[in-house]
Amino acid sequence: MKKLLLLILAAVMIFSLALTSCSESGGGNSNFKVGVIHIGNPSDGSGYSYAHDQGIVAMQKNLGLSDDQIVRKLNIEDTDAAATKTAIEECIEEGCNIIFGTSWGYMETMNELAQKYPDVIFSHATGYMSNETNFNNYFGRIYQARYLSGIAAGLKTQSNKVGYVAAMDITNSEVTGGIDAFAKGVAAVNPDAEVYVKVTGTWFSVDLEGQAAEALLDLGCDVIAQHCDTTAPQLAAEKAGVWGCGYNSDMTPDAPAAHLTAPIWNWGVYYTAATKAAMDGKWAEFGNYFGGLTEGFVDISPLSANCAEGTQEIIDQVKQLIIDGTFKVFDGKQIKVDGTTVTVVDEALKDNAGNEIVAAGGDCLPDATITGGINWYYENVSVK
């Protein structure tokens, strides 16, 4: 009996040591906390904040974190520096080791607080600021997915007028580059189509996004695309009896009679990798992040039954050409489609003033230009 008790005790000790080892190495670290600052509320069930939070949920599951290890701050307007600072400092007071700021306007405040709190890791989505110690940025080649959604729009439009609700104007490279990629995708399958842009001046506004969509519908647009956070443009398209391409999440459940597809993010790819690096003490090796279709970081949502016949076959071919590097969206090439046969030809990349951005057959614009230097519209784009 004594020997049996000793064996049981030894087994318990080994099991306990294994749990401790697991905790210290990352997955079960009960002392590690993650903060996330949202511009909206994930409970909306679709859109920008929802997509980010799905990534946080995936990370939590992948790394085995408990609910009390995730601290969420909701509806933090990114133009309100004071509210942003308060939300971040509340995360720090609650013991967060890493804080993700998911909206563009959080950047300056995160940069400031990263200097004030050197022991906390700050990770900012969509921006360009970073340091070499505790502050990085993360984003991706969402323009690749926007190009694919442009194909769906170009094949569907009957009026050859495609609307685009844009959060920001030509000075914002993220938005402008997305418009250009989408418009280039439209042109690949429908050279006669035009893309009309309406700017709201805000990332998140149900009212302004809906009003912009209605203005585009009044112009005769029969597909409404968007780079903004709510489902309002898709709801407006459905109400008008036309079609749309959403953003951030699959908006087909929101507008089933209208929605074609949406550029989407798989944020969990980044959140898992970044949080694990922080937990394992390897943050210094991580740096800034910029993933795309190849990494599974961006994609489009499943095509709905509203799409034109042949859309899936064409998009599948183009997607593979992007993944294998044959076509890079912002290079001197263009996709040509004959039926469902896809080819790549040399063709100069030009803006809507006729200026040549990349010569025919030329190399793709560098990432730094795509993320911070696109202040021109593609040749079939006009702003209304």
JOBEL-V117246 format. One line per field, one symbol per residue. psi: psi as a letter, one per 20 degrees, with the letter a starting at -180 (. if undefined). burial: b if it has 24 or more other ideal C-beta (glycine too) atoms within 12 Angstrom, else e. A space follows every 50 residues. Layout:
BEGIN
psi->???
burial->???
END
This chain:
BEGIN
psi->gghghhgggggggggghgggggghifhkoiipqpqpoqhbohihiraghg gghhhgggggghikqrhiipopoqlopiinhghggggghhgghjjphqpp oiqgiiggghgghhhhmiiqpppppiaiqrajfjprqparlhhghhgghh ggghhhqhikopqoophraiiohggghggggghhgghhiniiqqppppph jqhoogghggggghhhhhijpjporqmrirjghhhhgghikbrrobqgro jghhmhihpgrpprqmhhgghggggggghjkkhhigaqpnrbhhijhraq rppriiqqpigggghgggghhggjjhpjflalrqpppodjpprpqppqoq rjjjpogpqpirqqqqhhghhjjolqqrhkpqp.
burial->eeeeeeeeeeeeeeeeeeeeeeeeebbebeebbbbbbbbbebebebbbbb bbbbbbbbbbeebebeeebbbbbbebbbeeeeebbebbbebbeeebbbbb bbbbbbbbbbbebbeebeebbbbbbbbbbbeeebbbbbbbbbbbbbbbbb bbbbbbbebbbbbbbbbbebebbbbbbbbbbbbbbbbbbbeebbbbbbbb ebbbbbebbbbbbbbbbebebbbbbbbbbbbbbbbbbbebebbbbbbbbb bbebbeebbbbbbbbbbbbbbbbbbbbbbeeebeebebbbbbbeebbbbb bebbebbbeebbebbebbbebbeeeebbbbbbbbbbbeeeebebeebebb bbeeeebbeeeeebbebeebbeebebbbbbbbbb
END
